[in-house]
Amino acid sequence: MLRVTTSWDDGDILDKRLVDLLNRYGVKGTFYITKNYRPERLSDAEIREISKTHEIGAHTLTHFDLRSLSPEKQKGEVAESKKWLQNILSVEKKLDVEMFCYPKGFYNESAVRAVREAGFIGARTTNLGFISIQSDSFHMNTTVQVYPFPFRKLNKEKFYWRKILEPLRQRAPTLMAIGIPILSMSSWLSMAKATFDISVKNGEVFHLWGHSWEIEKYGMWNDLEKFIRYIANRKECEYVTNGELIKNRTDE
């Protein structure tokens, strides 16, 4: 049984569009929310509404690279982000915020220690191309990001010519290592479908992640919906949040 999970970072107001999309196809998500980062962040009421159908995770207060902070400041960013969200969620019912995501995927040993000590059960990275479940829940890897591929873009219409092949150079080796043919890398949608198919055949988990504001910036909503439709309602799949993925693994 392949476990399918999705996660979405930063808490931008456009996360509401992601929620509508996931709900339409019965796919679960974990939304990692930062208090002071996005210009238009989800309101407290909107966070509570999302928590009714999906998981809420912490993403620090300010989205600083945790490696740049002292261990004491790391503890504050991590623990206070958990406390802030739990206070929001406790208005209607007591919900524990169990998952954390390292801003930009960056962390060091003291950051991981701060996450453990704050009482989280796991933490997500931004490492791509993984279809097996990690034994260390505080280094949760991912499979595919919703991001322009194989060509770098500046926005919906313009390519970033100076770094045009950057996504392909960065991600093709990892994708090929799990069996994705180069011919499937002609577009993000083709690559994502091929990676999902390999995951169904050989993997334990498929983890899709991204940022709603980037999906808007690069005009990827249509491709994302086509992909969510493609992976939804599969008998051979179980759809879980990031936290459920860890708990299910722990229970086995």
C-alpha positions in Angstrom: 0.0 0.0 0.0 1.5 3.3 -1.1 1.0 6.1 1.4 0.3 9.5 -0.3 0.9 12.7 1.6 1.1 16.3 0.6 2.5 19.4 2.5 2.3 23.1 1.8 4.6 25.8 3.3 4.3 29.3 4.7 0.6 29.9 5.3 -0.2 32.2 2.4 -3.8 33.2 1.9 -3.7 31.2 -1.4 -3.5 28.0 0.8 -7.3 28.2 0.8 -7.3 27.4 -2.9 -5.1 24.4 -2.2 -7.5 23.2 0.5 -10.5 23.4 -1.9 -8.5 21.4 -4.5 -7.4 18.7 -2.0 -10.9 18.4 -0.6 -12.4 18.0 -4.1 -10.3 14.9 -4.7 -10.0 13.5 -1.2 -6.3 14.0 -0.7 -4.9 15.0 2.6 -2.4 17.8 3.4 -0.2 19.2 6.1 -0.1 23.0 6.1 3.1 24.5 7.7 2.3 28.0 8.8 4.7 30.9 9.7 3.4 33.7 11.8 5.4 36.7 10.3 6.5 36.0 6.8 3.9 36.1 4.0 2.4 39.6 3.3 -1.1 38.0 3.2 -1.1 35.2 5.7 -4.1 33.0 6.6 -6.2 34.5 9.4 -6.6 32.7 12.7 -10.2 31.8 11.7 -8.9 30.4 8.3 -6.3 28.3 10.1 -9.0 26.8 12.3 -11.1 26.1 9.2 -8.3 24.3 7.5 -7.6 22.2 10.6 -11.1 20.6 10.2 -10.0 18.6 7.2 -6.2 18.8 7.2 -3.2 19.0 9.5 -1.6 22.2 10.8 2.1 22.2 11.3 4.6 24.8 12.6 7.2 26.6 10.4 8.8 29.0 12.9 7.6 32.6 13.7 9.7 34.5 11.2 11.0 32.0 8.6 14.6 32.7 9.3 17.3 30.1 8.3 17.6 28.3 11.6 21.3 27.7 11.0 21.9 31.4 11.3 20.5 31.6 14.9 21.9 30.7 18.2 20.6 27.5 19.9 18.6 29.7 22.3 17.0 31.7 19.5 16.3 28.4 17.6 14.4 27.2 20.7 12.3 30.4 20.7 11.4 30.3 17.0 10.5 26.6 17.2 8.7 26.4 20.6 6.9 29.7 20.2 5.6 28.8 16.8 4.0 25.6 18.2 2.5 27.6 21.1 1.1 30.2 18.8 -0.7 27.7 16.6 -2.0 25.6 19.5 -3.5 28.8 21.0 -5.3 29.5 17.7 -6.6 25.9 17.4 -7.7 25.6 21.1 -10.4 28.2 20.5 -12.8 25.5 19.2 -11.1 22.3 20.3 -7.8 21.2 21.7 -5.5 20.2 18.8 -1.8 19.4 19.3 0.5 20.8 16.6 2.7 17.7 16.1 4.7 18.4 12.9 7.4 21.0 12.1 9.0 22.1 8.8 12.5 23.6 8.6 12.3 27.0 6.8 13.8 26.5 3.3 14.8 23.0 4.4 17.8 24.3 6.3 18.7 22.9 9.7 21.6 21.8 11.9 22.0 19.5 15.0 20.9 22.2 17.4 17.8 23.0 15.3 16.8 19.3 15.2 17.3 19.2 19.0 15.1 22.3 19.5 12.3 20.6 17.4 12.5 17.4 19.5 12.5 19.3 22.8 9.5 21.4 21.8 7.4 18.2 21.6 7.0 17.7 17.9 6.8 14.1 16.6 8.6 14.9 13.3 10.0 17.5 11.0 10.0 17.8 7.2 12.9 18.8 5.0 13.0 19.8 1.3 15.0 16.9 0.1 13.5 15.5 -3.1 13.3 12.2 -4.9 12.6 9.9 -2.0 9.9 7.1 -2.2 10.9 5.2 1.0 9.9 6.1 4.5 12.8 7.4 6.6 13.5 5.8 10.0 14.3 9.3 11.5 11.1 11.2 11.6 12.9 14.5 12.2 14.5 14.3 8.7 11.3 13.6 6.7 12.2 13.8 3.0 9.9 14.5 0.0 9.3 13.1 -3.5 8.2 15.9 -5.8 7.9 19.7 -5.5 5.4 21.8 -7.4 7.9 24.0 -9.2 8.8 24.8 -12.8 10.5 21.8 -14.5 12.6 21.2 -16.6 13.1 24.9 -17.3 13.6 27.7 -14.8 11.0 30.6 -14.9 10.7 34.1 -13.6 6.9 34.1 -13.6 4.0 32.7 -15.6 5.2 34.1 -18.9 9.0 34.5 -18.7 11.8 32.1 -18.5 14.9 32.7 -16.4 17.4 32.3 -19.3 20.6 32.6 -17.3 19.5 29.6 -15.3 17.2 28.0 -17.7 18.3 24.4 -17.1 18.8 24.7 -13.3 15.8 22.6 -12.3 16.8 19.8 -14.7 20.4 19.8 -13.6 19.5 19.8 -9.9 16.8 17.1 -10.0 17.4 14.8 -13.0 20.1 12.7 -11.2 17.9 11.9 -8.2 14.9 11.2 -10.4 16.9 8.8 -12.7 18.2 7.0 -9.6 14.7 5.9 -8.7 14.0 4.9 -12.3 12.4 7.9 -13.9 13.2 7.9 -17.7 14.7 11.0 -19.2 11.9 11.1 -21.7 9.4 11.7 -18.9 11.2 14.9 -17.9 9.8 17.1 -20.7 7.4 18.8 -18.4 6.6 19.0 -14.7 3.3 17.1 -15.1 4.9 14.3 -17.1 7.7 14.0 -14.6 5.3 14.0 -11.6 3.1 11.3 -13.1 6.1 9.1 -13.9 7.4 9.5 -10.4 4.1 8.7 -8.9 3.9 5.5 -11.1 7.3 4.4 -10.0 6.2 5.1 -6.4 3.1 2.9 -6.8 5.3 0.1 -8.2 8.3 0.3 -6.0 7.8 2.8 -3.2 6.4 3.1 0.3 5.5 6.8 0.2 4.8 9.6 -2.3 5.2 13.1 -0.8 4.2 16.1 -2.9 5.0 19.6 -1.5 5.0 23.2 -2.5 4.0 26.8 -1.9 0.6 28.1 -3.0 2.1 31.5 -3.7 4.7 29.9 -6.0 2.0 27.9 -7.8 0.3 31.2 -8.5 3.6 32.9 -9.5 4.5 30.3 -12.0 1.0 29.6 -13.3 0.9 25.9 -12.2 -2.7 25.5 -10.9 -3.9 23.7 -13.9 -1.1 21.2 -13.9 -1.5 20.7 -10.2 -5.2 19.9 -10.5 -4.5 17.5 -13.3 -1.9 15.7 -11.2 -4.1 15.6 -8.0 -6.8 14.1 -10.1 -4.3 11.5 -11.5 -3.2 10.3 -8.0 -6.6 10.5 -6.2 -9.0 7.6 -5.5 -6.4 4.8 -6.0 -7.3 1.5 -4.4 -3.6 0.8 -3.9 -3.0 4.1 -2.0 -3.7 5.4 1.5 -4.0 9.2 1.8 -2.5 10.6 5.0 -1.1 13.7 6.5 2.5 14.1 7.4 1.8 13.3 11.0 -0.3 10.3 10.2 2.5 9.0 8.1 4.8 9.0 11.1 2.3 7.6 13.5 1.3 4.8 11.1 5.0 3.9 10.7 5.5 4.0 14.4 2.5 1.7 15.0 3.7 -1.0 12.7 
